[in-house]
Amino acid sequence: MDRPLENSPVPPPPVFDVRGLVYRYDRVLALDGVSLIVRPGESIALLGANGSGKSTLLRLLDGLYFPESGSIHFLGQPLTAGRLEDEAFSFAFRRKVGMVFQNPDVQLFNPTVFDEIAFGPLQMQWPRETIRQRVAATLESLDIAHLRDRAPHRLSGGEKKRVAIASVLVLDPEVLLLDEPTAALDPHSHGHVVDLLSGWRGTGKTVLTATHDLETVEEIADRCIVFRAGHVAAWGPPAQILDDTNLLRETGLLHAHRHTHASGETHSHPHRHHPDVP
């Protein structure tokens, strides 16, 4: 048997190693034995209809919920309620992992946009000048510098979403968890967010995006994981997943629309729904 070379590099641990997760909301089973591995630098799209388990998984990975059974390891260390009570571990985890919620109103609570984006760095006790510089740069990167002194609750839905993303990006986390980041956005904001997601590929950031916006998957992801009723139904490269019309139909991501032609003939065509178009 060949022995490994003494100086051969040791591969890094997975960012997330998920084994057999089970989670319920009261008696409703949201995740049922989910297992998956997320490698450093991957951009992954979590696909599935509403209620399939995507958002629940993200909250578990962010340490907001904890499973009924199963385990999550983050960079080789168990991610548990007990571990997050350890100040050093919790500080390092929150510095490395950032989450953007589907509804930005749940994470916007400061009097101005500037205060909102500066809140995280202040909790991390960064120097004041560093905070001012980073907030200014983040505002520019998301094209929201003109909103600096506005009250977040008075912004449009698209503006709120970009401020919520900025409040996470300002910390430059290594891992980004995004729950439907393009949902309910106007075309300009939608395109801007997709450009951001696409630009993170290959930068070393690990990005998990829960979405059912199939039109953008090939731009934002290297790999797709498809959920159905709390289970992992399939995984693979975006092109492979998008070509599997039976899978997309069975998981609620593809719908057959009936059309009547001038001749009176009626038949169905498979159709991918954009999430914001009924």
Helices and strands as residue ranges (DSSP letters): E 16-25, E 28-38, E 43-47, H 54-61, E 69-74, E 77-78, H 81-84, H 87-96, E 97-100, G 104-106, H 113-123, H 128-141, G 145-147, G 152-154, H 157-169, E 175-179, H 187-200, E 206-211, G 214-216, H 217-220, E 223-228, E 231-236, H 238-243, H 245-250, E 254-260, E 266-272
